[in-house]
Amino acid sequence: MDFTNPLVYGVPCFLGLILLELSYSKLTTRKKLYNWKDLASSVSIGLGSAVLAALLKTVTAIVIFTFVYDVFNPMVDGVRTNIFGWESFGYAWYIWLLCQLADDFSYYWFHRQNHMVRFFWAAHIVHHSSHQFNLGTAVRNGWFTLFYKPFFYMWIVAIGFPPEMLLVCLGIESLWQFQLHSVYVPKLGFIEKIFNTHRMHQVHHSKNLEYMDKNHGGFLNAFDKLFGTFKDYDENIDIEYGVTSPPNSYNPYVILTHEYANIWQDMKKSKNWKHKFMYIFGPPGWSHDGSTKTVKQMRKELKQLNYANESPKESCTARFKTSEPEHNSVGI
């Protein structure tokens, strides 16, 4: 069964909506919502990503997803049957919903690992590197994530979902992610109990310590809540967008590669091979000498500092009211 990837229609809409938001912002009070050089960088990177995605997703569909699907779902007496015994899934409406849910689960872990493993972060930091939060930023996607992203989704076709169904669900996920990058959408009430919304995604793009490495979800916020990475929007916090180690350049090449250069420089700080390994695959901010710190380490130090500055009675009360479970979510 053949389907058209919704991104075929989405890309022209993306550019139109960016122009609409840009025009509206310049005519209203948010004249600084867009920076022309920053927008040019984002669109350049986005167009490059679209071209690469079109090529790589074709390879992904034909070579990886189809291969895995065929291996785990061979034809038995003319019927696709999963190696675990059940008949491979068809195209009923509820199967589509289950596939989208599986896609959302994979997206959560793919996205979270991009913040937890520095080698992945080097590719994903491109998306976070702008100090602006707008629809232009939404298309500012790292090119190198395209090479490893499919491996987070292979299990979905392995258990019996058709590859073309998964590709459509991936496209729908991308459409949802694009529209999240707008400051013009207000609080959505009950919808925010279930779905990942614009305010939650603003939290995700913040470099405020209390907001770092939160809200990795795609459609739903359920997985963030389940795995301890959810953070609600706080009206009392002035959000600062971007990253703590920005490229400080509008050159697309520098934006795409600057964190890889940082990793290389950090690796040269120690001759210990374990340290070199950690600089590549450890959490962003990890250092062998404490010269830089992970988000988890910074939060721990801040908590200790706040505890030291309070009286014993106040401290216990404050910790009881505001303490959160420790998570392994890291990044800068």
N, C-alpha and C positions, 0 to 999 in steps of 0.2 A: 504494500500500500504506500503510495507516494504522498508526501506532504511538503508544503513550502515553509521554509524557516521564516517565522514572523519578523526576523531582523531584516529581511529583504525589504519589507515595507517600513520597518522601524527607523532605519538610518536616515532616509530623507525627512522623516518626521522629527528626528532628533535635531537636525540642523534648523528646521523651521521653528521648533520650540525654543531653541537657543536664541535665535534672532528675535523671537517674540519677547522672551524674558529680558534680553539685552535692551531692546527698545523701550519696554515698559520701565525698566530700572532707571534708564537715563532720563525719562520724563517724570519720574517721581522722586521720592526722598532717598532712594537707595542708589544714588548716582555712582557710588564707589563699589557697587556689587560686582562689576566687571572691570578688569584691568586689560587693556587692549593687547599688550604683549603677552600676558598670561593666557588670554583667550587664544591668541595665535598659536602658542605652544600647545595648549590643550587640543585644539582642533587638528593641528599637524600630527600630534601623537595619535589622536583618535582615528584619523583617516588611515594612518599606517597600520594601526591595530585592526581596522576593518578589512584592509586588503589581506593582511596575514591571516586573520581569522577565517576569511573566505577560503583561502588555500588550505590552511591546516585543518579546518573542520571537515573539509571534503576528505582529506586523508584520514582524519579521526573516524568519520562515519564509515568509510570503505574498509580501512585497514584494521583499526583497533576495535571499535564497537561491534562491527559486523563479524569480525574474527572471533571475538569473545562470545558473541551471541550464538554463532554457529557451533562453537566448541561445547558450550554448556547447554545448548538447546538443539540437539540433532533431530533430524526427521526420523520418526519411528512409525512405520506403516502409514506414511503420508501425513503424519501429524507432528508438529513441533512439540517435542517433549523435553522438559528439563531433566538433567541428569539426576536430580533428586526425586524425580518421580511424578511431578505434576505437569499438566499441559501448559505450555508456554502461553503467556497472556495475549488476549486479543485486543479489540479496540472499543470495548464498551465504555460508557461515560465514566463509570466508577474506576475503571482501570486507568483512565487518564488522570483522575484525581489522585490515585495512589502513586502514579509515576511522578506527578508534580510534587507530591509530598516527599517521595524518595529523593527527588532532585533537590528539594529545599534542605533536606537533611545533609546531603552531600555538600551542598553549597556552604552550609554553616561550617562544616569541618575544613573544607578547602579554604574558606575565608579566614577561619581562626588560625589555621596553620601558617597562613601568610603573615600573621602577626607574631607567631611563636617561634618560627625557624628563620634565622637571619638570611639564609640563602634565598628563601621564598620572599622574605620581606624586601630584599634587594630588588625584586621584580615588582612587588606590590606597592612599594613606597612611591612609585611614580604617580599612582592614583591619589595619594595623600599629600603630595609635595606642594600643592598650591595653597596659598594663604586665602584663597577665595573659596566660597561654597556656593556654587550655582550650577546650572545645567551644562555649562561648558566644562566644568570639572568632571561631570559624569562620564564624558568620553575620553578622559585623560587616563587611559588604561595601559599598564605595562605590557610590552610585547612578549616578554619571556614567560609570563604566566601561561600563555597558550600552549607551551610545550609540555607542561606537567599537569595542567588542569584535568585533562581527560582521565588520568589514572585514578582520580577521586570518584569517578562516576562509573567505572567499568562494572562494579558489582551490580548495578541496576539492570544492565542488559544480561549479565550472567544469570540472574535469577528468573529471567524470562520476559522482561519488557522489551518490545521491539526497538531497535536502534533509532529508527526515524521518529518514533514517539518521544524518545529521550531528547533528541535534537530539537524538537518543537518545544518541549518543556524548558530546555536550556534557553531557547530564544525568548520565551515568555518571561522567564526569570530575569533576563537582561533588560527587557522592557520595563519591568517593575523597578529594577535597580536604577535605571536612568531617571525616572521621574521622582525618585526620592531626593534628588539633589536640588531641592528648591526651598527657599526660605519663605515663599509666599503662601504655603499651605498651612493653615492654622491647626490647632489641636483638633483631633478627629473623634474625641469622645470614646464611645464604646469600641470603635474600630481599633483603637490603640491597645485594647486589652488582648487582642489576638494577632494583629498584623504589625510588621515592621513599618513604621511610618517616617515621615520627613523629619520630625523632631528627634526621633530616635537615631536617625542617620546623621543628623547634625552632631549628636553626641559622639558617634563613631568617628567623625572626621575631626574631632577636637584634639588639641594637644594639651589641654588641661589635665593634670595628673589624675584627678578623680574620674575623668572620662576615658582615659587611654585604654585601648583594647577591650572595649565594650561594644555590644550590639552588633554581632557578626552575622545576624540572620538575613535571609533573603526575603521571602514573603512574610513568614511568620516570626514572631518573637518568642515562640514557645521553646525553641532549642536553647536560646540564650537564657531563658528563665530556668530551664531544666538543668543546664550545665554550668550555671553560675556566672554568666558573663553579661547579664542584663543590667542596664543602668537607665533610669528614667531621666527625662529632661528636667533640669532644675532652672526655674525662672530667675533665681538669684545668682546664677553663675554666668559671667560674661565669657562666652565661648571664644577661644582663639583657635583658628583653623590652621592646619598644616602639620609639620613634623618638627622635632627638635634638632634634626640634622638635615636641613633643607639643601637643595642643590645650589641655591643662590645664583640661578641662571635661568634665562628663558630659552636657552639652546636645547632643542629636543634631544640631541645626542647626550648632553650632559645630564639632563633630567632622567633619561632612560638608564644611564650607566653609572651615575655618581656613587651609588651605594656599593656597587661591586668594587669600585676603586677604593672606597673606605674599608671594605673587608680586606683587600689586599694589603693596605697600609697597616691595618691592625694585626694581620698575620705576621708581619715582619717585626712586631714588637717582642716576640718571644721565639726562642728556638725549640721550645717544648712542643712536640707534635700534638699532644692532647689539647694544648692551648690553641694551636692553629685550627684543629678540628672544631673546637668550641666557637671560635670566631666565625666559622662558616655555618655550622649547624646548631649552635647554641641560640639562646634567645637574644634578640636585639638588645644592645646595651651591655651584654656580658663582657667582662674584662678580667684578665688574670691578676691584675694588680689593683682592682677597685677604682681605676681612673674613670670609668664609666659604669653606669648601673642599669639594671633592668627595671622595668616598671614595678615588678613585684618587690624588688629591693628598695626602690624609692618610696613605695607606699609603706613598707615595713618601717623604714627610718622615720617617715613622717608620723606614723602612729606612735612610735616610741618617743618622738619629740613631744607630741601632744600630751602623751601620758606623763612625761617628766615635768611638764609645765602646769600640771593640774594637781590639786590636793588629792590625797588617797580616796576620800569619799566621792569627790566630783569625778575623779578619773574612772572609778568603778561604774558609776551611773552612766557617764558618757560612753564608756566602752560597751556597756550593755545595750544602749540605745542605738549606737551607730556602727557597731562592729559588723563586719561582713565576713563570710567564709573565705579562706585563702584559696586562690585559684592559680593555675599555671598559665594564665593569660599574660603574655609578656610582649613587649615591643616598645618602640619609641616613635 
